[in-house]
Amino acid sequence: MSDVLDLAKRLIAAPSVTPARGAVFAALEAMLVPLGFAVHRFTRGEGPDGSEQAPVENLFAIRHGPEGSSHFAFAGHLDVVPPGEGWASDPFAPQVRGQLLHGRGAVDMKGAIAAMVAAVAEVPQQAGTISFIITGDEEGPALHGTRALIDYMAAEGIRPDLCLVGEPTSVNRLGDMVKIGRRGSVNIFITVEGTQGHVAYPHLADNPLPRLVAILAELDALTLDTGTAWFQPSNLEITDINVGNKAHNVIPAKGEARISIRFNDLHTGKSLSERVMAIAARHGGTARPVISGEPFLTEPGAFSALVSAAIQAETGLVPELSTTGGTSDARFLRALCPVIEFGLCNATMHKRDEAVAIPDLAVLARIYARIAAQALALDAAAA
């Protein structure tokens, strides 16, 4: 595993602000081909850069084991969020300072992908089939990334038995938390129309804001649920209110708001959207939902047990099985097979001077190697 630091440096050194294309995928391809992987790269999206339809590059790589052997997939993303200002060093010039490797993507999640590559080098090809499902559109709209990869795999008749996503799930120490599910996410845009007019002549206007306030007050008062055995309670948050009224003496013609709901498996995006739409309609407004993911749970079983055992063998920790946090591309991959997320400590992800502890990279590579080898030996039906 001695080369995992070099692998991480090579990926960080290829700038890949979402949507990622080009050099960073070439770097990963160059790592995988010598290990016996057939690599397919393709681009989806035809809009201008900066738009939701901007081109995104994706990579699917596969190394076939013996005919009829199990298929284990590693999944993740090479795109990163913009670095922002104020870094101590160039965010795309990986720098070692003490026991830390600094650079954008060190944690989220080029470090994990480097660990995956180092891991598969230790797993013999006769153990089974291993693939990489890697997108350049996880940090962005996620329209042309993992979903496009799933479509490609379906067209090729490829379906893994188990999948591990390398998101940074650890909190205080590498190995203290594994994600076995995620809550769903829906953003809902609320609009109330009125009639503009002078504030001194309200009878000649129709102020939409009291109705908008009533909608938001009713939504804010909702208790969606109290949680489940594996999920925390669903929460609804008001995230934006916009009137755009620059005059103090004008009744506005329209009021708009946005809410975001993170929800557990007691709900669906559709059921929550319909509930909000009904409340908005009751007060004379409309609601437009955008569902970005449904909740999912990989029930604890053989797969989670082997992941936990691999972590414990290398760290001494028994990880907490959790469903907390935001969404990830696991929300799409769960349609293929059981999926679990495990990766580096997440304290510096998306932050200035993002950094990974160098010893953690080597430990993570050893954990991933154990997981891959044991997953290939596991009866998929028992997972």
Secondary structure, 3 states (H helix, E strand, C coil): CCCHHHHHHHHHCCCCECCCCCHHHHHHHHHHHHHCCEEEEEEECCCCCCCCCCCEEEEEEEECCCCCCCEEEEEEECCECCCCCCCCCCCCCCEEECCEEECCCCCCCHHHHHHHHHHHCCCCHHHCEEEEEEECCCCCCCCCCHHHHHHHHHHHCCCCCEEEECCCCECCCCCCEEECEECEEEEEEEEEECECEECCCHHHCECCHHHHHHHHHHHHCCCCCCCCCCCCCCEEEEEEEECCCCCCCEECCEEEEEEEEEECCCCCHHHHHHHHHHHHHHCCCEEEEEEEECCEECCCCHHHHHHHHHHHHHHCCCCEEECCCCCCCHHHHCCCCCEEECCCECCCCCCCCCEEEHHHHHHHHHHHHHHHHHHHHCCHHHC
